[in-house]
């Protein structure tokens, strides 16, 4: 077996052991970055605007889903609000 073939075989063995470890590590890093991103996004919105931002996001999602009504309902027991679309 030539030196090149020997190195290729050894590299394949090492890569076979490292790839699963690297994939798992990348998933862990990805989850941590997602959590950090959500945390930073949450901190970026002032408390007094948070309710309004949530309401606007829900309204936009409803419009994208083809919702025809402009009615946004609170949780049961809450008051109903009518908005113009």
C-alpha positions in Angstrom: 0.0 0.0 0.0 1.4 3.4 -1.0 1.8 6.3 1.4 -1.1 8.1 -0.3 -3.4 5.2 0.1 -2.4 4.7 3.7 -3.1 8.4 4.4 -6.5 8.2 2.7 -7.5 5.2 4.8 -6.5 6.9 8.0 -8.2 10.1 7.1 -11.4 8.2 6.3 -11.3 6.5 9.7 -10.7 9.8 11.5 -13.4 11.6 9.5 -15.9 8.7 10.3 -15.4 9.4 14.0 -15.4 13.1 13.8 -18.4 13.8 11.6 -21.0 12.6 14.1 -19.3 14.6 16.8 -19.2 17.7 14.6 -22.8 17.4 13.6 -23.9 17.1 17.2 -21.8 20.1 18.2 -23.2 22.2 15.3 -26.7 21.4 16.4 -25.9 22.5 20.0 -24.3 25.7 18.7 -27.3 26.3 16.5 -29.8 25.9 19.4 -27.7 28.3 21.6 -27.6 30.9 18.8 -31.3 30.6 18.3 -32.0 31.1 22.0 -29.6 34.1 22.1 -31.3 35.6 19.0 -34.8 35.3 20.6 -33.5 36.8 23.9 -31.9 39.8 22.1 -35.1 40.3 20.0 -37.2 40.2 23.1 -35.0 42.7 24.9 -35.0 45.0 21.9 -38.7 45.7 22.2 -39.6 48.1 25.0 -42.2 46.8 27.4 -44.7 49.5 26.5 -44.6 48.4 22.8 -44.5 44.7 23.3 -48.4 44.2 23.4 -48.8 46.3 20.2 -46.0 44.4 18.4 -47.6 41.1 19.3 -51.0 42.3 18.1 -49.6 43.6 14.8 -47.8 40.3 14.2 -51.0 38.3 14.8 -52.9 40.6 12.4 -50.3 40.2 9.7 -50.3 36.4 10.1 -54.0 36.4 9.8 -53.9 38.4 6.6 -51.3 36.1 5.1 -53.6 33.1 6.0 -56.4 34.8 4.0 -58.4 35.9 7.0 -61.1 38.2 5.8 -62.3 39.6 9.1 -60.6 42.5 10.9 -61.7 41.2 14.3 -59.0 40.4 16.8 -60.3 38.5 19.8 -58.7 38.3 23.2 -58.7 35.2 25.3 -62.1 34.0 26.6 -63.6 36.5 28.9 -61.7 39.4 27.3 -63.2 42.2 25.4 -63.5 42.1 21.5 -61.8 44.7 19.4 -62.8 45.6 15.9 -60.1 46.9 13.6 -60.2 48.2 10.1 -58.4 46.2 7.4 
